[in-house]
Amino acid sequence: MDELEFALEKIRGHAFEDFAMAFLREQGYDNVHQSGESGPDGGWDAQIELGQRTGIAHASVQETWKRKLRSDAEKVAELEQDRGDDYDLLVFVTNEDVGGEQELDMQDEIREDYGWNLRIHHRKDILGELRQNSPGLAEEY
């Protein structure tokens, strides 16, 4: 494990929240606005846009990322209904490892249950982006 991977594994709290918001901006998401306070589980949510699509991003460092993602999706569905919004995207940022099949299964589940496109930014994905396209962001955080 190199220094960057170790740092991503150990990042917590506000540092991870700030990193996740900056990472999403680097990935081309527009109008990344934190929409609430940090939760006791180390997560937060933000309103996002990607082109003409709108949605909510959640970030968490919980090891039980699937359970957290499902819980966050339910909260977003309630928010969508309460606000009368129609989201296209659910984005989940985690410093945990997510396997390819796990990611595809969760994308199918979220699409079937809520009608949203799910994008998971996970440890390997984040490390690759930081190394190849955003070394300045890695240095900053």
C-alpha positions in Angstrom: 0.0 0.0 0.0 1.5 3.3 -1.0 1.2 6.7 0.7 -1.8 7.9 -1.3 -3.8 4.7 -0.8 -3.0 4.7 2.9 -4.2 8.4 3.2 -7.4 7.6 1.4 -8.1 4.6 3.6 -7.6 6.6 6.8 -9.3 10.0 5.9 -12.3 10.7 8.0 -14.7 13.4 9.0 -14.7 16.9 7.5 -11.5 16.1 5.6 -13.2 13.4 3.7 -16.3 15.5 3.1 -14.2 18.4 1.7 -12.2 16.0 -0.4 -15.4 14.3 -1.8 -16.9 17.6 -2.8 -13.7 18.7 -4.5 -13.3 15.3 -6.2 -16.8 15.5 -7.6 -16.1 19.0 -9.0 -12.9 17.6 -10.6 -15.1 14.9 -12.2 -17.2 17.5 -13.9 -20.2 17.7 -11.6 -21.6 21.2 -11.4 -23.2 23.1 -8.6 -22.0 20.7 -5.9 -23.7 22.3 -2.9 -23.6 20.6 0.5 -27.3 20.4 1.5 -27.0 19.3 5.1 -24.8 18.8 8.1 -22.4 15.9 8.5 -24.0 12.8 9.9 -22.8 10.8 12.9 -21.7 8.1 10.4 -19.2 10.4 8.7 -21.4 11.0 5.7 -22.9 14.1 4.0 -25.1 14.8 1.1 -25.0 17.5 -1.6 -27.1 18.6 -4.5 -25.3 18.0 -7.8 -25.7 18.6 -11.6 -24.1 16.8 -14.5 -25.1 18.4 -17.7 -28.9 18.5 -17.7 -29.1 15.8 -15.0 -29.7 16.6 -11.4 -29.4 14.6 -8.3 -27.9 14.0 -4.9 -24.5 12.9 -3.9 -23.7 11.1 -0.7 -20.3 10.3 0.8 -19.4 8.0 3.5 -16.4 6.2 5.0 -18.6 3.4 6.5 -17.3 -0.1 5.9 -20.8 -1.3 5.4 -21.1 0.8 2.2 -24.0 -1.2 0.7 -26.2 -0.8 3.7 -25.3 2.9 3.9 -26.0 3.4 0.2 -29.4 1.8 0.5 -30.2 3.9 3.5 -29.1 7.1 1.7 -31.2 6.1 -1.4 -34.3 5.9 0.8 -33.6 9.3 2.3 -33.1 10.8 -1.2 -36.4 9.3 -2.3 -38.2 11.0 0.7 -36.4 14.2 -0.1 -37.4 14.0 -3.8 -41.0 13.4 -2.8 -41.1 16.2 -0.2 -39.5 18.8 -2.6 -41.5 17.6 -5.6 -38.2 17.1 -7.5 -37.4 14.6 -10.1 -33.8 13.4 -9.7 -31.8 11.6 -12.4 -28.7 10.8 -10.5 -27.5 9.3 -7.2 -23.8 9.6 -6.7 -22.0 7.8 -3.8 -18.4 8.5 -2.8 -16.7 6.0 -0.6 -13.1 5.2 0.4 -14.1 1.5 0.6 -13.3 -1.1 -2.1 -16.3 -1.9 -4.4 -16.0 -4.8 -6.8 -17.2 -4.5 -10.4 -20.1 -6.9 -10.0 -21.1 -5.3 -6.7 -21.2 -1.9 -8.5 -23.3 -3.3 -11.4 -25.7 -5.0 -9.0 -26.2 -1.8 -7.0 -26.7 0.2 -10.2 -29.4 -2.2 -11.3 -31.1 -2.2 -7.8 -31.2 1.6 -7.6 -32.5 2.0 -11.2 -35.2 -0.6 -10.5 -36.2 0.8 -7.1 -36.0 4.5 -7.8 -35.4 5.1 -11.5 -32.0 6.9 -11.0 -28.7 6.3 -12.5 -26.2 5.4 -9.8 -22.5 6.3 -10.0 -20.2 5.0 -7.3 -16.8 6.6 -6.8 -14.9 4.1 -4.7 -11.3 3.6 -3.6 -9.8 2.1 -6.8 -11.7 4.6 -9.0 -10.7 7.5 -6.8 -7.0 6.4 -6.7 -6.9 6.0 -10.4 -8.3 9.5 -11.0 -6.0 11.1 -8.5 -2.9 9.5 -9.9 -3.7 10.1 -13.6 -5.8 13.3 -13.7 -5.8 15.1 -10.4 -2.5 14.9 -8.6 -3.0 18.4 -7.3 -6.1 17.3 -5.5 -4.3 14.4 -4.0 -1.6 16.8 -2.7 -4.2 19.2 -1.3 -6.0 16.5 0.7 
